[in-house]
Amino acid sequence: MQVFLIRHPRPLLEAGVCYGQLDVDCEDPLPVADRLRSLLPSDTRIVSSPLRRTRRLAEALHPQPLLDARLMEISFGEWEGKRWAEIDRELIDAWAADVLHFVPPGGESVATLQARAVDCVAALDAQRIALVTHGGVIRALLGHWAQLPVEEWSQLKLAFGGATVVDIDDANRGGKAEFQILEVPGIT
């Protein structure tokens, strides 16, 4: 299976705000879609998070993408919409001490995010898919497939509007996969 992991365009939100599953809009997705079309073979199935910032790009790539809530960004619960500087420092420290299992108040853990994203891909029956999703989801999937420790995969740098291609052996979707982060010209 070949998987294109596509991060949404830059959200229209001031820097420093925790947004997670907050349904915010994004910069114009058409320039990103124009550049990505040349990478995606015509038989690529488009699957997207239903959040506006991903859905708009998916709809620019295909008139009827499949929407799947399992591809939504992590839920930060009560933190969403707040500036990171306003969130209790003790809670941020607790999260840093256990990135995988810490649950923000009213939110979900990174382990839960990873499990639902992996479940989503395992349920898809296609040889080639493009997942239009979020940085957290992409990192979690790459960490799973490349069998990286959370300390490594949670720090992967992913550009807004960027694409990562992963080839997964169909006989062993849970096995180690190789991936390549693609630089899409003109997208920052």
ChimeraX commands (.cxc) that place a marker at each C-alpha (Angstrom):
marker #1 position 0.00,0.00,0.00 radius 0.5
marker #1 position 1.23,3.48,-0.82 radius 0.5
marker #1 position 0.08,6.24,1.53 radius 0.5
marker #1 position 0.45,9.96,0.91 radius 0.5
marker #1 position 0.22,11.82,4.20 radius 0.5
marker #1 position -0.74,15.42,3.45 radius 0.5
marker #1 position -0.79,18.14,6.07 radius 0.5
marker #1 position -3.43,20.86,5.74 radius 0.5
marker #1 position -2.50,24.45,4.77 radius 0.5
marker #1 position -1.59,26.91,7.52 radius 0.5
marker #1 position -4.60,27.54,9.78 radius 0.5
marker #1 position -6.03,31.06,10.01 radius 0.5
marker #1 position -5.29,31.46,13.67 radius 0.5
marker #1 position -2.85,33.62,15.55 radius 0.5
marker #1 position 0.43,31.93,16.50 radius 0.5
marker #1 position 0.70,30.50,19.99 radius 0.5
marker #1 position -2.89,29.24,20.27 radius 0.5
marker #1 position -3.61,25.59,21.05 radius 0.5
marker #1 position -6.11,24.49,18.43 radius 0.5
marker #1 position -6.21,20.66,18.23 radius 0.5
marker #1 position -9.75,19.79,17.08 radius 0.5
marker #1 position -10.89,23.42,17.04 radius 0.5
marker #1 position -12.55,23.76,13.61 radius 0.5
marker #1 position -10.60,26.68,12.16 radius 0.5
marker #1 position -10.26,27.65,8.52 radius 0.5
marker #1 position -6.97,27.66,6.60 radius 0.5
marker #1 position -5.11,29.62,3.96 radius 0.5
marker #1 position -6.26,29.14,0.37 radius 0.5
marker #1 position -5.87,25.41,-0.37 radius 0.5
marker #1 position -5.82,25.78,-4.18 radius 0.5
marker #1 position -2.07,26.49,-4.57 radius 0.5
marker #1 position -1.31,23.48,-2.35 radius 0.5
marker #1 position -3.73,21.27,-4.30 radius 0.5
marker #1 position -2.25,22.40,-7.62 radius 0.5
marker #1 position 1.23,21.36,-6.50 radius 0.5
marker #1 position 0.08,18.08,-4.95 radius 0.5
marker #1 position -1.89,16.91,-7.99 radius 0.5
marker #1 position 1.35,16.23,-9.87 radius 0.5
marker #1 position 2.44,13.88,-7.05 radius 0.5
marker #1 position -0.79,11.89,-6.78 radius 0.5
marker #1 position -1.47,9.15,-9.32 radius 0.5
marker #1 position -4.99,9.31,-10.76 radius 0.5
marker #1 position -6.14,6.18,-8.89 radius 0.5
marker #1 position -5.35,7.66,-5.48 radius 0.5
marker #1 position -8.25,7.48,-3.01 radius 0.5
marker #1 position -8.60,10.73,-1.02 radius 0.5
marker #1 position -9.54,10.39,2.67 radius 0.5
marker #1 position -9.69,13.40,4.96 radius 0.5
marker #1 position -10.28,14.57,8.48 radius 0.5
marker #1 position -13.67,16.34,8.53 radius 0.5
marker #1 position -12.20,19.51,10.05 radius 0.5
marker #1 position -12.47,22.51,7.76 radius 0.5
marker #1 position -8.71,23.08,7.32 radius 0.5
marker #1 position -8.26,19.56,5.96 radius 0.5
marker #1 position -11.61,19.13,4.24 radius 0.5
marker #1 position -11.07,22.24,2.07 radius 0.5
marker #1 position -7.79,20.84,0.73 radius 0.5
marker #1 position -9.28,17.37,0.20 radius 0.5
marker #1 position -12.19,18.87,-1.74 radius 0.5
marker #1 position -9.71,20.81,-3.90 radius 0.5
marker #1 position -8.04,17.48,-4.73 radius 0.5
marker #1 position -11.23,15.49,-5.30 radius 0.5
marker #1 position -14.90,16.53,-5.54 radius 0.5
marker #1 position -16.05,13.88,-3.04 radius 0.5
marker #1 position -13.32,12.82,-0.63 radius 0.5
marker #1 position -14.12,10.28,2.04 radius 0.5
marker #1 position -14.31,12.00,5.46 radius 0.5
marker #1 position -13.20,10.04,8.52 radius 0.5
marker #1 position -13.23,11.46,12.06 radius 0.5
marker #1 position -10.42,9.08,13.05 radius 0.5
marker #1 position -8.10,11.39,11.07 radius 0.5
marker #1 position -8.91,14.43,13.24 radius 0.5
marker #1 position -6.12,16.10,15.20 radius 0.5
marker #1 position -5.66,15.23,18.86 radius 0.5
marker #1 position -8.29,16.61,21.18 radius 0.5
marker #1 position -6.69,18.97,23.66 radius 0.5
marker #1 position -10.06,19.35,25.43 radius 0.5
marker #1 position -10.18,22.41,27.68 radius 0.5
marker #1 position -6.87,23.71,26.28 radius 0.5
marker #1 position -8.28,24.35,22.81 radius 0.5
marker #1 position -8.62,28.00,21.89 radius 0.5
marker #1 position -6.28,29.08,24.70 radius 0.5
marker #1 position -2.81,30.50,24.25 radius 0.5
marker #1 position -0.17,27.96,25.22 radius 0.5
marker #1 position 1.22,30.53,27.69 radius 0.5
marker #1 position -2.16,30.55,29.52 radius 0.5
marker #1 position -2.21,26.79,30.15 radius 0.5
marker #1 position -1.18,25.62,33.62 radius 0.5
marker #1 position 2.60,25.01,33.49 radius 0.5
marker #1 position 2.29,21.97,35.77 radius 0.5
marker #1 position -0.03,20.33,33.25 radius 0.5
marker #1 position 2.32,21.11,30.35 radius 0.5
marker #1 position 5.18,19.60,32.38 radius 0.5
marker #1 position 3.09,16.48,33.12 radius 0.5
marker #1 position 2.40,16.12,29.39 radius 0.5
marker #1 position 6.12,16.51,28.58 radius 0.5
marker #1 position 6.93,13.81,31.17 radius 0.5
marker #1 position 4.56,11.30,29.53 radius 0.5
marker #1 position 3.84,12.48,25.98 radius 0.5
marker #1 position 2.19,9.23,24.95 radius 0.5
marker #1 position -0.25,8.73,27.84 radius 0.5
marker #1 position -0.97,12.13,29.39 radius 0.5
marker #1 position -4.57,13.27,28.86 radius 0.5
marker #1 position -5.28,17.03,28.89 radius 0.5
marker #1 position -8.45,17.93,30.83 radius 0.5
marker #1 position -11.39,16.87,28.65 radius 0.5
marker #1 position -9.07,15.70,25.86 radius 0.5
marker #1 position -7.36,12.52,24.74 radius 0.5
marker #1 position -3.89,10.99,24.92 radius 0.5
marker #1 position -1.42,10.76,22.05 radius 0.5
marker #1 position -1.70,6.95,22.37 radius 0.5
marker #1 position -5.45,7.23,21.71 radius 0.5
marker #1 position -4.82,9.47,18.69 radius 0.5
marker #1 position -2.29,7.00,17.32 radius 0.5
marker #1 position -4.60,3.99,17.84 radius 0.5
marker #1 position -7.54,5.60,16.03 radius 0.5
marker #1 position -5.35,6.79,13.11 radius 0.5
marker #1 position -3.75,3.35,12.68 radius 0.5
marker #1 position -7.23,1.78,12.86 radius 0.5
marker #1 position -8.46,4.13,10.12 radius 0.5
marker #1 position -5.71,3.18,7.69 radius 0.5
marker #1 position -6.04,-0.54,8.47 radius 0.5
marker #1 position -9.74,-0.33,7.55 radius 0.5
marker #1 position -9.09,1.26,4.14 radius 0.5
marker #1 position -9.17,-1.08,1.19 radius 0.5
marker #1 position -7.05,0.63,-1.44 radius 0.5
marker #1 position -3.59,0.25,-2.90 radius 0.5
marker #1 position -2.96,3.99,-2.96 radius 0.5
marker #1 position -4.48,6.52,-0.58 radius 0.5
marker #1 position -3.92,10.15,0.27 radius 0.5
marker #1 position -4.77,11.12,3.83 radius 0.5
marker #1 position -5.40,14.85,4.19 radius 0.5
marker #1 position -4.91,15.31,7.87 radius 0.5
marker #1 position -3.00,17.02,10.69 radius 0.5
marker #1 position 0.56,17.14,11.95 radius 0.5
marker #1 position -0.20,15.07,15.05 radius 0.5
marker #1 position -1.89,12.32,13.04 radius 0.5
marker #1 position 0.93,12.21,10.48 radius 0.5
marker #1 position 3.60,12.01,13.19 radius 0.5
marker #1 position 1.67,9.26,15.02 radius 0.5
marker #1 position 1.29,7.19,11.85 radius 0.5
marker #1 position 4.94,7.62,10.87 radius 0.5
marker #1 position 6.02,6.67,14.38 radius 0.5
marker #1 position 3.92,3.53,14.25 radius 0.5
marker #1 position 4.99,2.41,10.78 radius 0.5
marker #1 position 8.69,3.27,11.17 radius 0.5
marker #1 position 8.71,1.87,14.75 radius 0.5
marker #1 position 10.25,5.03,16.13 radius 0.5
marker #1 position 10.25,5.93,19.82 radius 0.5
marker #1 position 7.72,8.64,20.70 radius 0.5
marker #1 position 10.58,11.01,21.58 radius 0.5
marker #1 position 11.63,10.89,17.91 radius 0.5
marker #1 position 8.35,10.81,16.01 radius 0.5
marker #1 position 6.67,13.49,18.12 radius 0.5
marker #1 position 9.42,15.92,17.03 radius 0.5
marker #1 position 9.25,15.31,13.25 radius 0.5
marker #1 position 9.11,18.59,11.33 radius 0.5
marker #1 position 6.19,18.70,8.88 radius 0.5
marker #1 position 5.42,21.76,6.74 radius 0.5
marker #1 position 1.87,23.00,6.26 radius 0.5
marker #1 position 0.75,21.72,2.86 radius 0.5
marker #1 position 3.62,19.22,2.78 radius 0.5
marker #1 position 3.42,15.57,1.80 radius 0.5
marker #1 position 5.06,12.43,3.14 radius 0.5
marker #1 position 4.96,9.20,1.14 radius 0.5
marker #1 position 4.97,5.84,2.90 radius 0.5
marker #1 position 5.18,2.40,1.30 radius 0.5
marker #1 position 3.69,-0.31,3.50 radius 0.5
marker #1 position 3.94,-4.02,2.75 radius 0.5
marker #1 position 0.31,-5.18,2.35 radius 0.5
marker #1 position 1.10,-8.53,3.95 radius 0.5
marker #1 position 2.32,-6.78,7.07 radius 0.5
marker #1 position 0.67,-3.38,7.54 radius 0.5
marker #1 position 1.83,-3.39,11.12 radius 0.5
marker #1 position 5.49,-3.94,10.14 radius 0.5
marker #1 position 8.23,-1.39,9.70 radius 0.5
marker #1 position 7.78,0.93,6.72 radius 0.5
marker #1 position 10.07,3.30,4.91 radius 0.5
marker #1 position 8.99,6.87,4.35 radius 0.5
marker #1 position 10.14,9.97,2.55 radius 0.5
marker #1 position 9.17,13.53,3.43 radius 0.5
marker #1 position 8.63,15.39,0.17 radius 0.5
marker #1 position 9.37,19.05,-0.28 radius 0.5
marker #1 position 6.54,20.53,-2.30 radius 0.5
marker #1 position 7.91,23.64,-4.09 radius 0.5
marker #1 position 6.39,26.94,-3.08 radius 0.5
marker #1 position 4.72,25.69,0.09 radius 0.5
marker #1 position 5.94,26.83,3.49 radius 0.5
marker link #1:1,2 radius 0.2
marker link #1:2,3 radius 0.2
marker link #1:3,4 radius 0.2
marker link #1:4,5 radius 0.2
marker link #1:5,6 radius 0.2
marker link #1:6,7 radius 0.2
marker link #1:7,8 radius 0.2
marker link #1:8,9 radius 0.2
marker link #1:9,10 radius 0.2
marker link #1:10,11 radius 0.2
marker link #1:11,12 radius 0.2
marker link #1:12,13 radius 0.2
marker link #1:13,14 radius 0.2
marker link #1:14,15 radius 0.2
marker link #1:15,16 radius 0.2
marker link #1:16,17 radius 0.2
marker link #1:17,18 radius 0.2
marker link #1:18,19 radius 0.2
marker link #1:19,20 radius 0.2
marker link #1:20,21 radius 0.2
marker link #1:21,22 radius 0.2
marker link #1:22,23 radius 0.2
marker link #1:23,24 radius 0.2
marker link #1:24,25 radius 0.2
marker link #1:25,26 radius 0.2
marker link #1:26,27 radius 0.2
marker link #1:27,28 radius 0.2
marker link #1:28,29 radius 0.2
marker link #1:29,30 radius 0.2
marker link #1:30,31 radius 0.2
marker link #1:31,32 radius 0.2
marker link #1:32,33 radius 0.2
marker link #1:33,34 radius 0.2
marker link #1:34,35 radius 0.2
marker link #1:35,36 radius 0.2
marker link #1:36,37 radius 0.2
marker link #1:37,38 radius 0.2
marker link #1:38,39 radius 0.2
marker link #1:39,40 radius 0.2
marker link #1:40,41 radius 0.2
marker link #1:41,42 radius 0.2
marker link #1:42,43 radius 0.2
marker link #1:43,44 radius 0.2
marker link #1:44,45 radius 0.2
marker link #1:45,46 radius 0.2
marker link #1:46,47 radius 0.2
marker link #1:47,48 radius 0.2
marker link #1:48,49 radius 0.2
marker link #1:49,50 radius 0.2
marker link #1:50,51 radius 0.2
marker link #1:51,52 radius 0.2
marker link #1:52,53 radius 0.2
marker link #1:53,54 radius 0.2
marker link #1:54,55 radius 0.2
marker link #1:55,56 radius 0.2
marker link #1:56,57 radius 0.2
marker link #1:57,58 radius 0.2
marker link #1:58,59 radius 0.2
marker link #1:59,60 radius 0.2
marker link #1:60,61 radius 0.2
marker link #1:61,62 radius 0.2
marker link #1:62,63 radius 0.2
marker link #1:63,64 radius 0.2
marker link #1:64,65 radius 0.2
marker link #1:65,66 radius 0.2
marker link #1:66,67 radius 0.2
marker link #1:67,68 radius 0.2
marker link #1:68,69 radius 0.2
marker link #1:69,70 radius 0.2
marker link #1:70,71 radius 0.2
marker link #1:71,72 radius 0.2
marker link #1:72,73 radius 0.2
marker link #1:73,74 radius 0.2
marker link #1:74,75 radius 0.2
marker link #1:75,76 radius 0.2
marker link #1:76,77 radius 0.2
marker link #1:77,78 radius 0.2
marker link #1:78,79 radius 0.2
marker link #1:79,80 radius 0.2
marker link #1:80,81 radius 0.2
marker link #1:81,82 radius 0.2
marker link #1:82,83 radius 0.2
marker link #1:83,84 radius 0.2
marker link #1:84,85 radius 0.2
marker link #1:85,86 radius 0.2
marker link #1:86,87 radius 0.2
marker link #1:87,88 radius 0.2
marker link #1:88,89 radius 0.2
marker link #1:89,90 radius 0.2
marker link #1:90,91 radius 0.2
marker link #1:91,92 radius 0.2
marker link #1:92,93 radius 0.2
marker link #1:93,94 radius 0.2
marker link #1:94,95 radius 0.2
marker link #1:95,96 radius 0.2
marker link #1:96,97 radius 0.2
marker link #1:97,98 radius 0.2
marker link #1:98,99 radius 0.2
marker link #1:99,100 radius 0.2
marker link #1:100,101 radius 0.2
marker link #1:101,102 radius 0.2
marker link #1:102,103 radius 0.2
marker link #1:103,104 radius 0.2
marker link #1:104,105 radius 0.2
marker link #1:105,106 radius 0.2
marker link #1:106,107 radius 0.2
marker link #1:107,108 radius 0.2
marker link #1:108,109 radius 0.2
marker link #1:109,110 radius 0.2
marker link #1:110,111 radius 0.2
marker link #1:111,112 radius 0.2
marker link #1:112,113 radius 0.2
marker link #1:113,114 radius 0.2
marker link #1:114,115 radius 0.2
marker link #1:115,116 radius 0.2
marker link #1:116,117 radius 0.2
marker link #1:117,118 radius 0.2
marker link #1:118,119 radius 0.2
marker link #1:119,120 radius 0.2
marker link #1:120,121 radius 0.2
marker link #1:121,122 radius 0.2
marker link #1:122,123 radius 0.2
marker link #1:123,124 radius 0.2
marker link #1:124,125 radius 0.2
marker link #1:125,126 radius 0.2
marker link #1:126,127 radius 0.2
marker link #1:127,128 radius 0.2
marker link #1:128,129 radius 0.2
marker link #1:129,130 radius 0.2
marker link #1:130,131 radius 0.2
marker link #1:131,132 radius 0.2
marker link #1:132,133 radius 0.2
marker link #1:133,134 radius 0.2
marker link #1:134,135 radius 0.2
marker link #1:135,136 radius 0.2
marker link #1:136,137 radius 0.2
marker link #1:137,138 radius 0.2
marker link #1:138,139 radius 0.2
marker link #1:139,140 radius 0.2
marker link #1:140,141 radius 0.2
marker link #1:141,142 radius 0.2
marker link #1:142,143 radius 0.2
marker link #1:143,144 radius 0.2
marker link #1:144,145 radius 0.2
marker link #1:145,146 radius 0.2
marker link #1:146,147 radius 0.2
marker link #1:147,148 radius 0.2
marker link #1:148,149 radius 0.2
marker link #1:149,150 radius 0.2
marker link #1:150,151 radius 0.2
marker link #1:151,152 radius 0.2
marker link #1:152,153 radius 0.2
marker link #1:153,154 radius 0.2
marker link #1:154,155 radius 0.2
marker link #1:155,156 radius 0.2
marker link #1:156,157 radius 0.2
marker link #1:157,158 radius 0.2
marker link #1:158,159 radius 0.2
marker link #1:159,160 radius 0.2
marker link #1:160,161 radius 0.2
marker link #1:161,162 radius 0.2
marker link #1:162,163 radius 0.2
marker link #1:163,164 radius 0.2
marker link #1:164,165 radius 0.2
marker link #1:165,166 radius 0.2
marker link #1:166,167 radius 0.2
marker link #1:167,168 radius 0.2
marker link #1:168,169 radius 0.2
marker link #1:169,170 radius 0.2
marker link #1:170,171 radius 0.2
marker link #1:171,172 radius 0.2
marker link #1:172,173 radius 0.2
marker link #1:173,174 radius 0.2
marker link #1:174,175 radius 0.2
marker link #1:175,176 radius 0.2
marker link #1:176,177 radius 0.2
marker link #1:177,178 radius 0.2
marker link #1:178,179 radius 0.2
marker link #1:179,180 radius 0.2
marker link #1:180,181 radius 0.2
marker link #1:181,182 radius 0.2
marker link #1:182,183 radius 0.2
marker link #1:183,184 radius 0.2
marker link #1:184,185 radius 0.2
marker link #1:185,186 radius 0.2
marker link #1:186,187 radius 0.2
marker link #1:187,188 radius 0.2
view
